[in-house]
Amino acid sequence: MLGIPRRYSHFVFGVIQSGLTSLIAAGIASFPAVSATIFFEHWMLSWLIAWAAMLPIVLLAAPAIRAFSLRLTREEGAA
């Protein structure tokens, strides 16, 4: 393992989550490509652009989304 300190886990999560999400979305958007070569090139370029755009948004929005989701939910044993 890389041994990144746990206090940076929010950033590690954001990098992984935004990378995976943008990879899948770019693949879906690239699906109409005619050949496998064009598909792969379009997919990778689309993914890099999407990831560069989404990474800062995910890292900045995640704490607010987490706080909001905690306000909308309750503990299992709470009434």
C-alpha positions, -999 to 999 in steps of 0.1 A, spaced: 0 0 0 10 36 -4 9 44 33 -10 77 28 -19 91 62 -56 85 71 -63 122 75 -61 124 37 -86 96 31 -112 122 19 -89 132 -9 -80 96 -18 -118 88 -19 -125 118 -41 -98 109 -66 -110 73 -68 -147 81 -69 -144 109 -95 -120 88 -116 -143 58 -117 -175 78 -122 -160 98 -151 -145 67 -166 -179 50 -168 -197 81 -180 -171 87 -207 -174 51 -219 -211 54 -222 -208 86 -241 -182 71 -264 -202 40 -271 -216 52 -305 -180 52 -320 -177 33 -352 -145 12 -345 -128 -1 -314 -98 22 -320 -119 53 -324 -140 42 -293 -109 38 -271 -93 70 -282 -125 90 -277 -132 73 -244 -97 80 -229 -98 117 -241 -133 122 -228 -124 105 -195 -93 127 -189 -114 159 -196 -143 147 -174 -120 137 -146 -101 170 -146 -134 188 -144 -150 165 -118 -121 160 -94 -122 195 -78 -160 195 -77 -160 161 -59 -133 172 -34 -151 205 -26 -187 191 -26 -181 159 -7 -181 174 28 -212 194 21 -230 164 6 -220 143 36 -232 169 61 -265 172 42 -270 134 40 -264 132 78 -291 158 83 -315 138 62 -310 105 80 -310 93 116 -292 67 136 -308 32 135 -318 32 172 -330 68 173 -367 75 175 
